[in-house]
Amino acid sequence: MPIYEFQCRSCNYVFELLMMTKEELDEARCPKCQSPEVGKLMSAANISTGAHKNPAPNPNRPSVETRTCQSGSCTYLNLPGHSRD
């Protein structure tokens, strides 16, 4: 089931929604301010291979972080030289 990440263009709130149909995607609203002015964000895929090794973090390489957020858990893609405002 597709979970999309959005950012409200009115209040900058970032949130996730489970969308089953194209119509639901077209009707997406910000849960904080109810604005229909939302943009879909590019999110990192959450894929598990079963074998995990935890190498030391390297600030010059992309990394993926999963954190707890209001909608459950959020995945962040950290790219070198890019800051998330």
C-alpha positions as CSV (number, residue, x, y, z in Angstrom):
1,M,0.0,0.0,0.0
2,P,1.5,3.3,-1.0
3,I,2.4,5.8,1.7
4,Y,3.2,9.2,0.4
5,E,5.1,12.0,2.1
6,F,3.8,15.5,1.6
7,Q,4.8,19.1,2.7
8,C,2.2,21.8,3.1
9,R,3.0,24.9,1.0
10,S,1.1,27.1,3.5
11,C,2.5,26.0,6.9
12,N,5.5,23.8,5.8
13,Y,4.2,20.9,7.9
14,V,5.6,17.5,6.6
15,F,3.3,14.5,6.9
16,E,2.6,11.0,5.5
17,L,-0.7,9.7,4.1
18,L,-1.8,6.2,2.9
19,M,-3.3,6.7,-0.5
20,M,-5.4,4.0,-2.3
21,T,-6.7,5.9,-5.3
22,K,-5.7,8.8,-7.6
23,E,-8.7,10.7,-6.3
24,E,-7.4,10.5,-2.7
25,L,-4.1,11.9,-3.9
26,D,-5.9,14.8,-5.6
27,E,-7.9,15.5,-2.5
28,A,-4.9,15.5,0.0
29,R,-5.0,18.2,2.7
30,C,-2.7,19.3,5.4
31,P,-3.7,17.7,8.7
32,K,-2.4,20.7,10.6
33,C,-4.0,23.7,8.7
34,Q,-6.3,21.9,6.3
35,S,-4.8,23.6,3.3
36,P,-5.2,21.8,-0.1
37,E,-1.9,23.4,-1.1
38,V,0.4,20.3,-0.5
39,G,3.3,18.9,-2.5
40,K,4.4,15.3,-2.7
41,L,8.0,14.8,-1.5
42,M,10.5,12.2,-2.7
43,S,10.9,9.7,0.1
44,A,13.5,7.0,0.6
45,A,12.2,3.4,0.1
46,N,12.1,1.3,3.3
47,I,13.5,-2.1,2.2
48,S,14.8,-4.8,4.6
49,T,17.2,-7.4,3.4
50,G,17.3,-9.3,6.7
51,A,21.1,-8.9,7.2
52,H,22.1,-5.6,8.7
53,K,25.6,-4.4,9.4
54,N,26.1,-1.0,11.1
55,P,29.2,0.6,9.6
56,A,30.5,3.7,11.1
57,P,28.7,6.8,9.7
58,N,30.5,8.6,7.0
59,P,29.4,12.3,6.6
60,N,30.6,12.2,2.9
61,R,28.2,9.4,2.0
62,P,24.4,9.4,1.7
63,S,22.6,7.7,4.6
64,V,19.1,6.8,5.6
65,E,17.7,7.5,9.1
66,T,14.4,6.2,10.5
67,R,12.9,8.3,13.3
68,T,9.7,8.4,15.2
69,C,7.3,11.2,14.1
70,Q,3.6,12.1,14.7
71,S,2.5,9.7,11.9
72,G,4.5,6.7,13.2
73,S,7.9,6.5,11.7
74,C,9.6,8.7,9.1
75,T,12.5,7.9,6.9
76,Y,15.0,10.7,6.1
77,L,17.6,10.5,3.3
78,N,20.7,12.4,4.3
79,L,22.6,13.7,1.3
80,P,26.1,15.3,1.7
81,G,26.0,19.0,1.1
82,H,22.2,19.2,1.5
83,S,20.4,20.6,4.5
84,R,16.8,20.0,5.3
85,D,15.1,23.2,6.4
